[in-house]
């Protein structure tokens, strides 16, 4: 069941011909404590910095933190240990982890045209922290049993304790948490816009600067979509974003003299004259999987035996679904939720991290799309799921061609194929994604994970398993 504390609607006013709801966004349903927000954020930041090309420039970092310090003075709620670091990547992007750990790409700093625009970006990201959007999303995923550990989190071995927050960490796993923390819904974006622009005004910056910067991004997106792909995928724009922000800025009123710490032009010049790190280093990957191990199969050389023609049936404990699988494949059911990994001997590899690697096998699970209001279409839910998979494993790319429509146990389904060279194995991998719609806008999905060279070898087994899938649409799956 989705739980959310809705914003209080105070009044409707008309500003510049655009109606604005004077909302007062508040942190939503959350299974984590504030202290856990900070600790999770600190751990996520440490992991990120082992893989991100952090810009080692003390003057840039001092300036960014000085600007951030001004805007967070006006942040509502808890006084988190806000801090920001610059990433040496030319694409325009910014993101934040819970507890106040912010990151901005040098490309974003270079794209802003004033200190007020830069402060607007920092205020927006800090508003996500203040509203606890990251751990709210994680709590929602856990409560809805979304099971975001797509390619390994189902087999996570997180034995930490810590009350409800610890159980969420265990259930979702490292991949799922990073996917949740780095992607917000349109409603969360709207709330961060609203709180951020008010922080901007209270700090003495021009509140209209946030609107002008998002207008700039929209124009640049039309010219060079690739440079903004990651920003808009993790910051889905709410409807009429620029107009709403402009209307809110007019309602708040201008500042007589916008604040200016000074040094903005100098920082931009310093960045413009500095060579950029290679972009391939600017990706977040699953913890423990940043270095290729080499080889097209299990690292220990284990040979995966052919699937048996004899079948067994796996039945989900709540009666939600059942599926047949080869007798010599083992079903590893998740301790919580609805997921199962069904794999042959040698198909699951223990890499020594918090979650095992699936080299060859089938994942079946339930998925509740994050960005939906009153239910998602099959296409929308599938797109959202694929987005989560690609955030967890960014090397995967969708194969050319439209999604193929199918009938899966009497309901509409979609099939999409992803492939790419895994940084974990150094080999080409293929993930066949099959989704089946459910009556409430959720989907049941099945993934076939194989080395690409073996995809045709295991395809008949996958088709047989899909044909045997039986879903009880009336069974509880929340």
Helices and strands as residue ranges (DSSP letters): E 8-15, E 18-24, H 34-49, H 58-72, E 83-87, E 94-97, E 101-105, H 106-111, H 115-130, H 133-143, G 153-155, H 163-181, H 186-202, H 209-223, H 225-234, H 241-252, H 264-272, G 279-281, E 311-315, E 321-326, E 329-333, E 340-344, E 348-349, E 357-358, E 361-367, H 378-392, E 397-398, E 404-408, E 411-421, E 428-437, E 443-451, G 452-454, H 455-468, E 470-471
